[in-house]
Amino acid sequence: MDGAPLAARMRPRTFDEFIGQGHLVGARAAFRLAAESGRLGSIILWGPPGVGKTTLAEIVARAGKKHFERVSAVSAGVADLRRVVDQAQKRIGAAGLFSDTNAGTVLFIDEIHRFNKAQQDAILPYVEDGTITLIGATTENPSFEVNSALLSRGRVYVLKPLSDEDIGNVLERALGDTTEGLGSSAIVIEATAREALVNLSNGDARAVLNMLELCVAVAEADAQNEISLAVVESAIQRRVGQYDKGGEQHFDIISALHKSVRGSDVDASLYWLARMLESGEDPLYLARRIVRMASEDIGLADPHALTLTMAAQQAVHFIGMPEGALALAQAVAYLAAAPKSNAIYKAYAAAAADVQNSRNDPVPLHLRNAPTKLMKELDYGKGYKYAHDFEGGQVAQQNLPESLQGRRYYFPTDRGQEKRIAERLDAWRERKEGGSE
């Protein structure tokens, strides 16, 4: 593998060399035992980048003594899949599907979530009859991205982000390996530089090896045999991101932001906001979600929340990024610190349910306008009480359809401004129930 990137040269070849994912590759792990016996079957490996999905697929094929075929869903099509299937069928040949000879084929599909339904369906019959053993790799939730028929023919295994200790072990292995790694060079690494590389990798083994290789190139260009913190800072301009604007990370983090705001945790709210913005999330998408939070989780407990979030949206639209981040941060901090109420959210949901589930009766006659003589003759507007003619602007009259008379949707809390609103509404309802004017 002369000339190959360090990450490719350091790819483990056995379960014992594999770093991390002990729940799968540990000596007594069911996954490993099944793979070594050749009985693992078709699987989907789900996990973030750089945790060993491709490597694990190769090791599984090698352990089961099967032929390994790899395709990428980014570039492969149905014709490529048919070619692999044809070769797998020829490999089986006269030996028979269940013979002990080395006739089996593992088809590894990288980024399988990028295959459309037709492409996934094309391999289904051959997975089902055992012509191929499918190993799919995906960074996206397979529940949403992989056909249910294909999922039912195999099992999903979750790979976890590598720990800092795991990443440190990856570095030490690369620095000490005299055959494929950097062990034969004079390069050493400072403790602070090592710590920085581990931290910047975000649990991605491939990323940390790529960064290490780049740091070695920078150090050698400067005639140094040591990777210092200054070298790392010079070579690595930005942390390796673990965020996909169209994938599960997007939905996970916006959920974390919303729930942190709802839970009045200002610091966590600001952190999740920063995670999204610094990863390139559309700031106007965030502005829209933040406006929603103002009504869903604060509502009339603090009516200014909606005004402030709309102002933040306008600020982002007006000044753009990165300056607009501060307006969003101000809005998020305000919402997190504000008194909470979901009374409006519940009230609207209850009203909408009545609209959907009950008769949509006509508007009561006294609430209708009567711009024509005929309408007046039909009693449109008759008996309407003009609220401003009554004390406090409050008047007792039926404003709902007859079938919904007495229905209540809005139940204000005793938090923030809603406490005062509740007092006013209670007074109004007392007047209404008493028929007082």
LINSULFEN-V606883 format. One record per backbone hydrogen bond with DSSP energy under -1.0 kcal/mol. CO is the residue of the C=O (numbers start at 1). NH is the residue of the N-H. Records with the same first field share a line. If there is no record, write none. Layout:
CO->NH / NH
This chain:
1->4
5->9
6->10
8->11
21->24 / 25
22->26
24->32
26->29
29->33
30->34
31->35
32->36
33->37
34->39
35->38
42->155
43->136
44->157
45->138
46->159
50->205
52->56
53->57
54->58
55->59
56->60
57->61
58->62
59->63
60->64
61->66
62->65
67->106
69->108
71->110
72->76
77->81
78->82
79->83
80->84
81->85
82->86
83->87
84->88
85->89
86->90
87->91
88->92
89->93
92->95
93->96
96->99
101->103
104->67
105->133
106->69
107->135
108->71
109->137
110->73
111->114
112->115
116->120
117->121
118->122
123->127
124->128
125->129
126->132
133->107
134->43
135->109
136->45
137->112
138->47
141->144 / 145
142->146
147->151
148->152
151->154
155->44
157->46
163->167
164->168
165->169
166->170
167->171
168->172
169->173
170->174
171->175
172->176
173->177
174->182
177->183
182->185
188->227
190->194
191->195
192->196
193->197
194->198
195->199
196->200
197->201
200->240
203->162
204->208
205->209
206->210
207->211
208->212
209->213
210->214
211->215
212->216
213->217
214->218
215->219
216->220
217->221
218->222
219->224
220->223
225->188
227->190
228->232
229->233
230->234
231->235
232->236
244->247 / 250
247->251
248->252
249->253
250->254
251->255
252->256
253->257
254->258
255->259
256->260
257->261
258->262
259->263
260->265
261->264
264->266
265->269
266->270
267->271
268->272
269->273
270->274
271->275
272->276
273->277
274->278
276->281
277->280
282->286
283->287
284->288
285->289
286->290
287->291
288->292
289->293
290->294
291->295
292->296
293->297
294->299
297->341
298->301
299->302
301->417
302->305
304->308
305->309
306->310
307->311
308->312
309->313
310->314
311->315
312->316
313->317
314->318
315->319
316->320
320->324
322->325
323->326
324->328
325->329
326->330
327->331
328->332
329->333
330->334
331->335
332->336
333->337
334->338
342->346
343->347
344->348
345->349
346->350
347->351
348->352
349->353
350->354
351->355
352->356
353->357
354->358
359->361
364->367
365->368 / 381
372->376
373->377
374->378
375->380
376->379
379->382
381->384
386->389
387->390
390->393
391->394
401->404
402->405
404->407
415->418
416->419
417->421
418->422
419->423
420->424
421->425
422->426
423->427
424->428
425->429
426->430
427->431
428->432
429->433
430->434
431->436
